Amino acid sequence: MAAVVIFVIGQAGTIMLARNADEQAAARRSLQFTTHADDATRLIEERILNAASAVRGLQGLFGASDQVTRVEFHRFVETIQGLETITNLAFVKVIPTGERESLVAAVRNDTSLDPAGYPAFNIQPETTHPDTLVPVFIAPGAEGDPVFGYDLGTDPLLRRAIEKTRDTGALVATQGIDLVTDGSKGFLLMLPVYRDDLPPETQPERRSQFDGVVQAAIAVEDLIADLPAVGTQIEVQVFDAASVQGDTEQAPLLYRSSGPPDASDGPTARRPVIVGDRGWTLVATEVPLRPGFNAFDSIPTVITFTGTLLTLALALTAFTLVDGRERAFRKAKMLTIELQEQTEHLRIARDRAIEADRLKTAFLANMSHELRTPLTAVIGLSSVLLKETFGSVEPKQRQYLEMISTSGGHLLDIVDDMLDLARIEAGREQLALEEVDLTEVIESSVSMIRTDAAAKGVALSPPIITEPLPVNADRRRIQQVLLNLLSNAVKFTDRGGEAGIAVTTRPGEVSLTIWDTGIGIPADHLPRIFAPFHQVDSSLAKSRAGSGLGLALAKRLMEMHHGSLTVTSTEARGTEFTLTMPLIGHTRWPHAPEASPAPAALSGLRVLVAEDNEVNRLLMTDLLKLSGCEVLEAADGERALAIARSETPDLIVLDIMLPVMDGITVAKLLKGDENLRTIPIIAVTALAMPDERERIMSAGCDAYLAKPFTHDQYLSAVAGLIDVRARV
């Protein structure tokens, strides 16, 4: 009897636990589905807003001048970002009956863009309306495009939309239409253009000053292309809900990602989408899970199987041990509860650990890329202008450029410090340990800070060292610590003060004391001075404060070297930071480094620059052209590979985050080609992560340059690689 009771109770607990796990899995799938539907809606609205911004830009161009040329129109369109979802942009002009022939002649004879002009241009179809509404500017496309010269006023739907935007001055979207260019389902976004400088305020004024409309033709399929999860986890339908009142299902269908979804396959979500002055409805349906193993969905099965086995084992034990039935019952109940608690705790801990690691990795990678990419342009272009490459600059202009360059460098330092600290805290930082003579590092650091100290009027005292100081260290990281402490000493010391380094050796260890006679640190701030982002809250300190990361990073780097970093300070009298680390047991002076070979001449080299960011590509190509290089350009990986195969350049500068085909794939294909594998490749990337460099070099790249970089760093990297190739 006891065995039966135990089995029943155990099975009941197992079923409840499995049911709870199943409900949680269903809730997780529901949340994921809702997130996918919301993300699809948000991305569609963002793409529509980008298209609306392009139309507003064209409105500003034609509203500012009635003498816009075809060349100016095309150049303006080329500067607009985010044209992937736009089929074409056009200016539709109101042509009175008496001006039709003169306009046709003017367009046919316009050779500003095409030497042949547009001899086939004509206004069609014929109409009796006193005014025609004709696209006279269109991009991309012109001669041969069915929209070019088509009288939109002959289509009642389009004429109503044009009259609406004319009378309201607002952005207007048409109903779903079949685009003339390719017959796909789409719509037009329109804004009016008025002749006078000041925008009209009343409807009669708008009608009298109306000169035409600017419009963007958008295919709905392009608008929804490449949306995450669409087709794999959700299916979507888009309805023009503004066309009817009431049930959305009666509205015209603009887009369907697959066949009609079966309502029994999963839940459905409806989301409103704002399109100009219209409203669409997005209907998302969850795609049924495909057969296969899924860790989360398998939890109920695992719990049921495990619980059943455990309950059966306990029941058999109770049946065998008749005298211990009561004890077995209590043990079964306790183990069942413990199993439930441990299963839940393990699940929660696993989910949190996986999510935390994913978020941290994504944050580090995204922050590095998103901040370093614009900093490349800020630092690089200001460096080029300061060198007066394109002409002299006025003193005030130089002052502003120096401020821009300095601020960009300061922001880069903050980004690097945050990434370094995050990697160390996550246990991902690996030191490149080697035998280093600390004397050389000290002398190099003092030399780098000496100019700043002299400019500020601070006397910098170098240490007196009579013997080598061999340590096992990462040279770059130790110098980073010393430069941070020395620059702080100079920064927080007023003109006429002093700063310096004192060296003390004891058996087995060396201590470096970086001291100054500056403003000091208040006693109540000393216990928190090495905390990340901590800054002294005083007017003197605030006027010279940095990011608050340098000391925290220095402290952790010294601990990674099995050393220490301590501080003593007296307010208004000065501060001493003492760095201590172990010595290694020999005193051999290192050989003097070999002189670096002179960089190779760049004149006459054919260099392929593959970079999708237009500003950064302009910077990199101009610097090479000024050095006498012939430069080939590509904005995506597929184009870069095609140019490399057809032109065989002497060197390739390859951005890693390229569209269409990423830089890693391009590098592997180049190195796998018998005719191209000897071409040196310099990889440039804003993802300044430790594993990123290893991934890039293993793909076959010959050098690595992290964004942002200066004029000299970029050309030195190119010259260095060419020089190495020449010596080989």
WOZI-V209003 format. One record per pair of residues at least 6 apart in sequence whose ideal C-beta (glycine too) atoms are under 6 Angstrom apart, sorted by sequence separation. I is the first residue (numbers start at 0). GAP is how many residues later the second one is. D is the distance in Angstrom with one decimal. If there is no record, write none. Layout:
BEGIN
((I:GAP:D) (I:GAP:D))
END
This chain:
BEGIN
((61:6:5.7) (110:6:4.9) (141:6:5.7) (151:6:4.5) (152:6:4.9) (193:6:5.8) (199:6:4.5) (229:6:5.6) (243:6:5.1) (422:6:4.4) (492:6:5.4) (527:6:5.0) (557:6:6.0) (568:6:4.0) (610:6:4.0) (624:6:5.6) (633:6:3.8) (669:6:4.9) (670:6:4.9) (109:7:5.8) (164:7:4.0) (178:7:4.3) (240:7:5.4) (243:7:5.0) (271:7:5.8) (272:7:4.1) (317:7:5.4) (452:7:4.1) (503:7:4.5) (557:7:4.4) (623:7:5.0) (655:7:3.8) (94:8:5.4) (108:8:5.5) (163:8:5.1) (242:8:5.4) (567:8:5.1) (654:8:5.7) (695:8:5.6) (107:9:5.6) (122:9:5.8) (137:9:5.9) (175:9:5.7) (199:9:5.2) (238:9:5.4) (242:9:5.5) (272:9:5.4) (489:9:5.6) (502:9:5.8) (633:9:5.5) (653:9:4.8) (107:10:5.4) (137:10:5.4) (240:10:5.0) (317:10:3.9) (449:10:5.7) (488:10:4.0) (534:10:4.9) (554:10:5.0) (566:10:5.2) (620:10:4.6) (106:11:5.5) (107:11:5.5) (122:11:5.4) (160:11:5.3) (175:11:5.7) (239:11:5.4) (269:11:5.8) (270:11:4.6) (316:11:5.6) (500:11:5.9) (501:11:4.4) (524:11:5.2) (553:11:5.9) (608:11:5.0) (631:11:5.4) (692:11:5.4) (76:12:5.6) (134:12:5.4) (238:12:4.0) (239:12:4.8) (565:12:5.0) (608:12:5.2) (704:12:5.1) (107:13:5.2) (160:13:4.6) (173:13:5.0) (195:13:5.1) (269:13:5.5) (500:13:5.6) (534:13:4.7) (682:13:4.6) (106:14:4.7) (172:14:5.7) (173:14:4.6) (194:14:4.9) (238:14:5.9) (239:14:5.6) (533:14:5.5) (564:14:5.4) (666:14:5.7) (702:14:5.8) (60:15:5.4) (133:15:5.9) (193:15:4.2) (268:15:4.8) (385:15:5.3) (532:15:4.1) (631:15:5.8) (172:16:5.5) (194:16:4.8) (237:16:4.6) (384:16:5.4) (445:16:4.9) (563:16:5.0) (133:17:5.8) (237:17:4.2) (267:17:5.0) (498:17:4.0) (531:17:6.0) (562:17:5.4) (606:17:5.3) (171:18:4.9) (192:18:4.9) (313:18:4.2) (562:18:3.3) (682:18:4.1) (687:18:4.6) (702:18:5.2) (131:19:4.7) (132:19:4.5) (192:19:5.1) (236:19:4.9) (266:19:5.4) (381:19:5.1) (497:19:5.0) (701:19:5.9) (132:20:4.1) (170:20:5.6) (265:20:3.1) (496:20:4.5) (531:20:4.3) (560:20:5.3) (680:20:4.6) (131:21:5.8) (191:21:5.6) (235:21:4.9) (496:21:5.9) (518:21:5.0) (529:21:5.3) (636:21:4.1) (680:21:5.4) (681:21:4.6) (682:21:5.2) (683:21:4.8) (685:21:4.3) (234:22:5.0) (265:22:5.8) (381:22:4.7) (529:22:5.6) (606:22:4.9) (608:22:5.9) (635:22:5.5) (637:22:4.6) (679:22:4.6) (99:23:5.9) (168:23:5.9) (189:23:4.7) (190:23:5.5) (234:23:5.0) (264:23:4.7) (381:23:4.2) (492:23:4.7) (611:23:5.2) (635:23:4.8) (636:23:5.5) (637:23:4.7) (681:23:5.9) (126:24:5.6) (128:24:5.7) (260:24:3.8) (604:24:4.8) (605:24:4.7) (606:24:5.5) (607:24:4.4) (608:24:5.6) (609:24:4.5) (635:24:4.0) (636:24:3.0) (117:25:5.2) (164:25:4.7) (189:25:4.6) (488:25:5.6) (492:25:3.5) (529:25:4.3) (601:25:4.2) (602:25:3.2) (636:25:5.9) (640:25:5.4) (53:26:4.8) (122:26:5.4) (165:26:5.0) (230:26:5.6) (234:26:5.1) (438:26:5.1) (491:26:4.1) (601:26:5.8) (639:26:5.7) (121:27:5.6) (126:27:5.3) (164:27:5.0) (187:27:4.9) (188:27:4.7) (229:27:5.5) (488:27:3.9) (491:27:5.4) (601:27:5.5) (651:27:5.8) (653:27:5.5) (655:27:5.8) (120:28:5.3) (122:28:5.8) (640:28:6.0) (61:29:5.7) (124:29:5.7) (132:29:5.9) (160:29:5.9) (187:29:5.6) (378:29:4.4) (438:29:5.9) (484:29:4.2) (636:29:4.6) (650:29:5.1) (651:29:4.9) (652:29:5.1) (653:29:5.5) (654:29:5.4) (655:29:4.0) (670:29:3.4) (377:30:4.1) (438:30:5.2) (609:30:3.7) (223:31:5.8) (436:31:5.2) (437:31:3.8) (667:31:5.3) (49:32:4.0) (185:32:5.4) (457:32:5.2) (643:32:5.9) (666:32:4.4) (96:33:5.4) (146:33:5.2) (185:33:4.3) (247:33:4.6) (374:33:5.5) (436:33:5.9) (437:33:5.2) (666:33:4.8) (145:34:4.7) (185:34:5.6) (219:34:4.8) (444:34:5.7) (666:34:5.3) (50:35:5.5) (95:35:5.9) (183:35:4.6) (184:35:5.3) (219:35:4.5) (434:35:5.9) (435:35:5.6) (457:35:5.0) (607:35:5.7) (663:35:4.8) (681:35:5.7) (166:36:5.2) (241:36:4.1) (607:36:5.9) (93:37:5.4) (94:37:4.7) (183:37:6.0) (241:37:4.9) (374:37:5.5) (435:37:4.8) (440:37:5.6) (444:37:4.2) (448:37:4.5) (452:37:4.8) (46:38:4.9) (178:38:5.7) (240:38:5.1) (440:38:5.2) (444:38:5.4) (451:38:5.6) (456:38:3.7) (462:38:4.6) (464:38:5.7) (528:38:5.9) (94:39:5.5) (166:39:6.0) (240:39:5.9) (432:39:5.5) (435:39:4.9) (457:39:5.4) (458:39:4.6) (459:39:5.7) (460:39:3.1) (462:39:5.9) (69:40:5.9) (240:40:4.2) (462:40:4.4) (70:41:5.0) (91:41:5.3) (432:41:5.9) (444:41:5.9) (457:41:5.6) (468:41:5.2) (607:41:4.2) (679:41:4.6) (69:42:5.1) (70:42:5.7) (237:42:5.7) (238:42:4.7) (431:42:4.9) (606:42:5.9) (68:43:5.7) (69:43:4.8) (91:43:5.0) (92:43:5.0) (430:43:4.1) (605:43:4.5) (165:44:4.9) (237:44:5.5) (370:44:5.0) (605:44:5.0) (606:44:5.0) (607:44:4.7) (608:44:4.8) (609:44:5.0) (610:44:4.5) (89:45:4.2) (604:45:4.7) (609:45:5.8) (679:45:5.4) (90:46:4.1) (235:46:5.9) (236:46:4.5) (611:46:5.5) (611:47:5.5) (89:48:4.3) (235:48:5.2) (520:48:4.0) (519:49:4.9) (521:49:5.3) (87:50:5.5) (88:50:5.7) (233:50:4.8) (234:50:4.9) (519:50:5.4) (161:51:5.6) (519:51:4.1) (233:52:5.9) (491:52:6.0) (519:52:5.5) (87:53:5.7) (490:53:5.1) (519:53:5.5) (232:54:5.5) (519:54:5.8) (520:54:5.8) (519:55:5.6) (517:56:5.8) (516:57:4.4) (363:58:5.8) (515:58:5.3) (515:59:5.8) (91:60:5.9) (514:61:4.6) (76:62:4.4) (512:63:5.4) (513:63:4.8) (72:64:4.7) (175:64:5.2) (73:65:5.3) (174:65:5.9) (512:65:4.9) (483:66:4.4) (510:67:5.7) (511:67:4.5) (174:68:5.7) (184:69:5.8) (510:69:4.6) (483:70:5.3) (508:71:6.0) (480:73:4.5) (508:73:5.2) (509:73:5.5) (508:74:5.9) (507:75:5.9) (175:76:5.5) (480:76:5.5) (175:78:4.8) (476:80:5.1) (188:87:5.6) (472:88:5.6) (622:91:6.0) (484:92:5.1) (86:94:5.8) (172:102:4.7) (172:103:3.3) (171:104:5.7) (170:105:4.6) (171:105:5.4) (172:105:4.6) (470:110:5.8) (471:112:5.5) (469:114:4.9) (93:118:5.1) (51:119:5.9) (92:119:4.1) (467:119:5.3) (599:119:5.3) (91:120:5.1) (598:120:3.4) (91:121:4.9) (467:121:5.4) (599:122:4.3) (90:123:5.4) (599:123:3.8) (598:124:5.5) (89:125:5.5) (596:126:5.9) (599:126:5.5) (88:127:5.4) (420:128:5.9) (87:129:5.1) (430:129:5.9) (62:130:5.5) (85:130:5.1) (86:130:4.4) (61:131:4.7) (58:132:4.5) (85:132:5.8) (86:132:5.4) (416:132:4.0) (420:132:5.2) (423:132:4.9) (84:133:6.0) (413:133:4.4) (419:133:5.6) (54:134:5.3) (54:136:5.2) (416:136:5.5) (51:137:5.9) (84:137:4.9) (50:138:5.8) (84:138:5.1) (436:153:5.5) (58:155:5.1) (57:156:3.9) (54:159:5.6) (54:161:5.0) (53:162:6.0) (50:165:5.0) (50:167:5.8) (46:176:5.6) (42:184:5.7) (39:187:5.0) (35:193:4.2) (35:197:5.7) (35:198:4.9) (47:227:5.6) (43:229:5.6) (40:230:4.2) (36:232:4.2) (40:232:5.9) (36:234:5.8) (388:237:5.8) (376:238:4.3) (380:238:5.7) (376:239:5.7) (379:239:4.5) (375:240:5.1) (40:241:5.4) (36:247:4.0) (32:253:4.7) (24:271:5.2) (24:272:5.3) (20:278:4.6) (21:278:4.3) (20:279:4.5) (17:282:4.2) (20:282:5.7) (17:285:4.7) (16:286:5.2) (17:286:4.6) (13:290:5.9) (13:293:2.9) (10:300:5.7) (9:301:2.8) (6:304:5.6) (5:308:5.4) (6:308:4.1) (5:309:4.8) (2:312:4.3) (5:312:5.2) (372:313:4.6) (371:314:3.5) (2:315:4.5) (1:316:4.9) (2:316:4.0) (368:317:4.3) (367:318:6.0) (368:318:5.2) (367:319:5.3) (367:320:5.0) (9:322:5.9) (364:322:5.6) (1:323:3.7) (5:323:5.7) (12:323:4.5) (16:323:5.2) (5:326:4.7) (9:326:5.8) (382:327:4.9) (383:327:5.6) (382:328:4.2) (378:329:4.4) (375:331:4.2) (375:332:3.9) (374:333:3.9) (371:335:4.3) (371:336:5.7))
END
